[in-house]
Each structure stands twice: as structure tokens, then as C-alpha cells.
Amino acid sequence: MICQENGLPYDVSGMIFDLRRFSVHDGPGIRTAVFLKGCPLSCWWCHNPESQHFASELILRENRCIRCGTCLPVCAPGAIQPSEQGYFTEMELCNQCEACVAVCPADAREMVGKRMSVEQVIREIQRDVPFFDESGGGVTFTGGEPLMQPHFLLDALRACKAIDLHTALDTSGYADWSFLEPVSDYTDLFLYDIKLMDAQEHRKYCGVSNELILSNLRKLSKKGALIYLRVPIIPGITDTRQNLDQIADLAGSLPAVRRVDILPYHLAALGKYTRLNLSYRLADVLPPSEERMLAIQDQLQSYGLQVKIGG
């Protein structure tokens, strides 16, 4: 049966933009992280901008371009134009046909995002089972927002549990409870993002209200899910004393929250924005110092919480 998801047909396959092995920052032990495309949030500091849109996208690696011009004649809509820096692509004209990707001899053009069946994903994951067994690791579904593809996510989690793998879900919690509740039955650990407690600030910096996020978090806790809260530390935005105190109050009120991870802001994603021809709003913001992160850790620990710097 072909159904609809995000306005597109699906047959229990998922749009995946990365599958990363030997991850040690996405849950306990050594893990395989499966990155699903699509996200309902638009956080100013998003470090995976290629995850935001559900469809596959063209990425340009200008440093690889050898200025051969092979891409010009195959671009039917005329989106590629020569410039002093090489070949400029007008993304508004690009129809994502992948013709330029197929002919580029230097791999300067790449499509990010491909459909994979649950079987294909499980086959890739199973290669890492010996590392899971030795380290107490497993599989983490992340993104993007995995709950944007709830049917694929649920089937993939079921398949993982069928072969006795530890499962984690990295989520913003911004999804209908009817999607999240069945997923929770096959998820051993939730890595639950909490960014801003003030509703107006959350809408400003993340593009959506935090009401659904907080409601789902409380429902998961009531259901007894194991939860690690994840708080990105964005200087001047999420690191205010008021915001952190409110997050600490929230965490302390939820028995299912076993740990709070504070994640320092970084600039590693700047190159991704350039390759996607996107502007980055926080380019002038510097990462927090080690001293600042330790001070935030002390602040949250004063509430009796277990707090870890990094994931």
C-alpha cells in the first residue's frame, strides 16, 4: 500500500542523508547514527542545514571544482553560469535533476539525501554489531527530526529491536503524540532537545512554539521513558541564567530525566551553509569557553542534576 508522508508517497522507506559509524556522541557506547532528512524547526544555529528539507538537495564543493565546464551543457534549466570564482548555480532555477552530479569528474557536486528501505538500513547497521556488543552501544536515529518520517522510523525501530539492538532517538519532540507514543515502545533512550523555555524566544530562534515539545516531554516522562535532556549552549541566546534555571526546574520535575547534556555551540557547520548557498545568522557568535561550560555545569548541578558537557 502506498501512503502519504510529508506530501510525498512512501512505501516504508526513508529519506536518509547520512549513516555514520563509530559515533560516540549519540548515546552510550559505540553507535551507528542514522540521519533522517526533514525538520519542522528552523533553529538559527542548526549544524545540519542539509537536514531541514525533506527532499534531496544539491551541495556544491567549490574547492573541488576544476573549472572544466562539463556541467554547463547538461543543465537543462540553465541554472549553472560561469563566474570569476568558477561556476555559480542559481538554486531557484535548479530542478534537482542530478545531471550535473552524474557528469562532474571532480565530485564537486553531490546530492544529499537518498531513499533507503528499512532492510537496507538494517543491513548497514548489522555490520557494526560486534562494536555494539563490546561497548554497550547500538543505533541512534537522528536528523533532522526523525519523527518527520514516523512510519519509516517506527518500522526501523521495530526491526532493530527484533535483533536485540539498543535504540536511541535524538528528537526535538515536535510531533503529534500519536506518532511519538508508538515509537516510544521501541526506543530505549530518548535524547530530547530542550533549547528555550520562553515561548516567544523559542518561536523567534527555532521557528515554532515549544508548547508541543514540553507537552510531549511530560507525557514521555509519565510513561516512564528513559530521557537525557540535550541543551545546546548558544552564547547570548540559550545560556542565560533564567533559561538555564527554568530548564533545571523542568528536569528536576520529571523523574524520567536521568541526565542533562550541555552541548557547546561550534562553527563547524559554516562550510555546509556555503555549499548549500545559504546564509548563516550566527557567523559572528563565538563558541563558549571551557570556563563558561564548567560554570553552566555547576549551575545545573546545584539543582541536584547529573550534568555532562557534550553528548
Stockholm file with secondary structure:
# STOCKHOLM 1.0

chainA/1-311         MICQENGLPYDVSGMIFDLRRFSVHDGPGIRTAVFLKGCPLSCWWCHNPESQHFASELILRENRCIRCGTCLPVCAPGAIQPSEQGYFTEMELCNQCEACVAVCPADAREMVGKRMSVEQVIREIQRDVPFFDESGGGVTFTGGEPLMQPHFLLDALRACKAIDLHTALDTSGYADWSFLEPVSDYTDLFLYDIKLMDAQEHRKYCGVSNELILSNLRKLSKKGALIYLRVPIIPGITDTRQNLDQIADLAGSLPAVRRVDILPYHLAALGKYTRLNLSYRLADVLPPSEERMLAIQDQLQSYGLQVKIGG
#=GR chainA/1-311 SS CCEEETTEEESSEEEEEEEEEEESSSSSSSEEEEEECCCSCCCTTCSCGGGSSSSCEEEECGGGCCCCCTTTTTCTTCCEEEETTEEEECTTTCCCCCHHHHHCTTCCEEEECEEEEHHHHHHHHHTTHHHHHHHTCEEEEESSCGGGSHHHHHHHHHHHHHTTCEEEEEECCCSCHHHHHHHHTTCSEEEEECCCSSHHHHHHHHSSCSHHHHHHHHHHHHHTCCEEEEEEECTTTTCCHHHHHHHHHHHHTCTTEEEEEEEECCCTTHHHHHHTTCCCTTTTCCCCCHHHHHHHHHHHHTTTCCEEECC
#=GC SS_cons         CCEEETTEEESSEEEEEEEEEEESSSSSSSEEEEEECCCSCCCTTCSCGGGSSSSCEEEECGGGCCCCCTTTTTCTTCCEEEETTEEEECTTTCCCCCHHHHHCTTCCEEEECEEEEHHHHHHHHHTTHHHHHHHTCEEEEESSCGGGSHHHHHHHHHHHHHTTCEEEEEECCCSCHHHHHHHHTTCSEEEEECCCSSHHHHHHHHSSCSHHHHHHHHHHHHHTCCEEEEEEECTTTTCCHHHHHHHHHHHHTCTTEEEEEEEECCCTTHHHHHHTTCCCTTTTCCCCCHHHHHHHHHHHHTTTCCEEECC
//
